[in-house]
Amino acid sequence: MGQGKPLKQLLEAGKIHSLVLWGPSGTGKTTLARLMAGYVDADWIPVSAVQSGIKDIREAVSVAHDNRALSRKTVVFVDEVHRFNKAQQDAFLPYIEDATIIFIGATTENPSFELNSALLSRCRVFILKPITHEDLLTLIDRGLTDLDRRYPDLTVADKVKALIADLADGDARRALNLLEISIDSLAADDRELTDYHVLQAAGSKLQSYDKGGDQFYQQISAFHKSVRGSDPDASLYWMARMISAGCDPFYIARRLTVIASEDIGNADPRALTVAVDAWEALRRLGQPEGELALAQATTYLASAPKSNASYKAYKLAKDDARRTPVAQVPVHLRNATTSLQKNLGYKQDYHYAHDDPQGYSPGQNYFPDELSKQQYYYPVNRGLESKIRQRLDYLKQLDQEKT
């Protein structure tokens, strides 16, 4: 909305195109859409994706057709647009295309995942961020000015306003609701709002967290990246945020187990044991005691040396396995359990590694003939994997001497 910004320029020109407003709850998506419609003098038709269907969409389009005949613009606003299925979203396409309607969708979910590509291609996405703490304080002051008519002589200290803003967690609607509920809980002769009243009204702080939504995956992503980035403190913070907001702790246990193999691997093989043990401890202890095991595993994994060499090696091997699905097992690697198989040369020329003094048969190939010998695994020079790297380099040298 700043000077010179695209949306500001469109509005100043009296124009508005179909768009999607994406942001958390209480950031003003509906309010902004209504203000934009009023600014360009367009009729406003709200549609709720939670309660409406194709019939409601057709009725809105019918009104828009009539308005168009009168040279009037029509904004069809769809709240929670991500709840519409593909057919319902597609129903808007021809009317957006021929400018019968100006479509404005509001969503708390990532449009890239929740909206059809056809609809997204016709709309520009604008992102609304959580309301800042400072702006929430301004909003609270405005709310108090409005409530002053009902509660004259009410006093609210700055620290109480700050508490409300903190509990609102970037949600303007939540801030105003909490303010009003807190004031309504005052005794008839009480004219001072305190921390006690606010905390009683709030119950417990409900953080921005949706178990199946974008916030869930963004916080899990932050947790995973913090562990991978070897920051135990940030890792614990995100873990605590998620658990406090209601995340299933077993999901975190599963993610830690993935991290142990994907991001640590053979740099510290104990990490996988620690992660699995924490999972089992959580299963046996439950909450909240089991959370301590998750915290222990989190700090261990975050502090451990990192390597994704095994992860990368498996991806390369998987690609080759898919590319050569009919590659035959080399004859010398096949078991010879019958006389026919022995006559066919099964196991012939196979060298038993334990017969060699070093437990290794130099020059022996274990790949299909179509692939010959490949290298997928490149150990890093960190943790235990540095020793593995030295060992494999030594074996490779023996192979070269054999040839």
Summary of the structure (lengths in Angstrom):
residues: 403
radius of gyration: 31.4
end to end distance: 70.9
largest distance: 103.4
contacts: 1168
relative contact order: 0.07
helix: 56%
strand: 8%
